[in-house]
Amino acid sequence: MKIQSLAVIFIIIILPISITLSSYTKSQMKTLNLQISYDSKLDNATYDALKAFQLNTKNSTTSDISNSKLRDIEAAANTFFNSISSNFNMVGYNQEVLKTFVPALVFTMYDGYYIYSPYTNHLESLTEEEKDKLNNNPETTYKDKDKITGLKPYIHYSCRYIKDNIDVVITYSLENYITVYGKVRK
């Protein structure tokens, strides 16, 4: 067989293989570049949320009160969504659209962890007094069994004690703080 025939056979076999491998390599490089871009944007949004939480708690004199802590975490979650929308150049989209793509934000603290995620609102577990309070509040726009995105605390180191007319919850934190709150019924 002549060298020219071998060269033609070599080109017929190798050329499609090299074109396919080149296309595959380009596709993989685009995927990795996009993944690196998404990772850096998520890292930046997470950093912004953490910085917002740190600034809010440092400047707050009531940062150890649970309502203040929940407010600070909600502000950090809002900062995360604002940062993610600006990083992805989606300023036209509001937070409700972005929340559908983020399954959960978890904040770990010394007293437990807090999850900012969608959940189903169940009003049947509330007392009549709490239901009336929610229904009379003009800011409440959700009904029973609505899907809401909100913050739920999970405090591991707490225990509830009920005896006779005393109902007390004792919460322990990793910072060696003990919080006791409850009611004495008549």
Beta strands, then each sheet from edge to edge (+ up, - down):
strand 1: 105-109
strand 2: 112-120
strand 3: 147-154
strand 4: 158-163
strand 5: 166-172
strand 6: 178-184
sheet 1: 1+ 2- 3+
sheet 2: 4+ 5- 6+
end
